[in-house]
Amino acid sequence: MPQSAPPLIIKRVRNVFIIGPDKKIKLILVYPMTTGRNFDEVLRVIDSLQLAAKHKVATPVNWKPGEDVIIAGSVTDEAARKAYPEGWKAPRPYIRIVPQPRG
């Protein structure tokens, strides 16, 4: 931008990048300069990503640590039975809900 540009024309943003241990970008959040970043959301996303990587689960909308999760679609029923011998709730055949794994 030219130095003489009025402040309203220059658009700045803040970015948050979450990079996994595999060196791949897992999430990008973009905020306008007028909006503060939501650190609770950043921490929630990190918790979710770590849980998904370790236990092959997905977290539903508005999930908070300790709440139920969904067994990833890539996990077969056979593998899910081994990982979750107590079973799961299945409101749809492709949605298998279990308590959040510990550890």
Contacts in CASP RR format, 6 or more apart in sequence:
PFRMAT RR
TARGET T0000
AUTHOR 0000-0000-0000
METHOD contacts of the structure
MODEL  1
MPQSAPPLIIKRVRNVFIIGPDKKIKLILVYPMTTGRNFDEVLRVIDSLQ
LAAKHKVATPVNWKPGEDVIIAGSVTDEAARKAYPEGWKAPRPYIRIVPQ
PRG
1 9 0 8 1.000
1 10 0 8 1.000
11 32 0 8 1.000
12 32 0 8 1.000
12 33 0 8 1.000
13 30 0 8 1.000
13 31 0 8 1.000
13 32 0 8 1.000
13 33 0 8 1.000
14 30 0 8 1.000
14 31 0 8 1.000
14 32 0 8 1.000
14 33 0 8 1.000
14 36 0 8 1.000
14 37 0 8 1.000
15 28 0 8 1.000
15 29 0 8 1.000
15 30 0 8 1.000
15 31 0 8 1.000
16 27 0 8 1.000
16 28 0 8 1.000
16 29 0 8 1.000
16 30 0 8 1.000
16 31 0 8 1.000
16 37 0 8 1.000
16 42 0 8 1.000
17 25 0 8 1.000
17 27 0 8 1.000
17 28 0 8 1.000
18 25 0 8 1.000
18 26 0 8 1.000
18 27 0 8 1.000
18 28 0 8 1.000
18 42 0 8 1.000
18 45 0 8 1.000
18 46 0 8 1.000
18 49 0 8 1.000
19 25 0 8 1.000
19 26 0 8 1.000
20 26 0 8 1.000
20 49 0 8 1.000
26 49 0 8 1.000
27 45 0 8 1.000
27 49 0 8 1.000
29 37 0 8 1.000
29 41 0 8 1.000
29 42 0 8 1.000
31 37 0 8 1.000
44 63 0 8 1.000
44 64 0 8 1.000
44 65 0 8 1.000
47 65 0 8 1.000
48 59 0 8 1.000
48 63 0 8 1.000
51 57 0 8 1.000
51 59 0 8 1.000
51 69 0 8 1.000
51 100 0 8 1.000
51 101 0 8 1.000
52 58 0 8 1.000
52 59 0 8 1.000
52 72 0 8 1.000
54 101 0 8 1.000
54 103 0 8 1.000
55 69 0 8 1.000
55 83 0 8 1.000
55 101 0 8 1.000
56 71 0 8 1.000
56 72 0 8 1.000
56 74 0 8 1.000
56 75 0 8 1.000
56 83 0 8 1.000
57 69 0 8 1.000
57 70 0 8 1.000
57 71 0 8 1.000
57 72 0 8 1.000
57 98 0 8 1.000
57 100 0 8 1.000
57 101 0 8 1.000
58 69 0 8 1.000
58 70 0 8 1.000
58 71 0 8 1.000
58 72 0 8 1.000
58 73 0 8 1.000
59 69 0 8 1.000
59 70 0 8 1.000
60 67 0 8 1.000
60 68 0 8 1.000
60 69 0 8 1.000
60 70 0 8 1.000
63 69 0 8 1.000
65 100 0 8 1.000
66 99 0 8 1.000
66 100 0 8 1.000
67 100 0 8 1.000
68 97 0 8 1.000
68 98 0 8 1.000
68 99 0 8 1.000
68 100 0 8 1.000
69 97 0 8 1.000
69 98 0 8 1.000
69 99 0 8 1.000
69 100 0 8 1.000
69 101 0 8 1.000
70 95 0 8 1.000
70 96 0 8 1.000
70 97 0 8 1.000
70 98 0 8 1.000
71 80 0 8 1.000
71 83 0 8 1.000
71 84 0 8 1.000
71 88 0 8 1.000
71 96 0 8 1.000
71 97 0 8 1.000
71 98 0 8 1.000
73 94 0 8 1.000
73 96 0 8 1.000
75 83 0 8 1.000
80 87 0 8 1.000
80 88 0 8 1.000
80 96 0 8 1.000
81 87 0 8 1.000
84 98 0 8 1.000
87 98 0 8 1.000
88 96 0 8 1.000
88 97 0 8 1.000
88 98 0 8 1.000
89 96 0 8 1.000
89 97 0 8 1.000
89 98 0 8 1.000
90 96 0 8 1.000
90 97 0 8 1.000
91 97 0 8 1.000
END
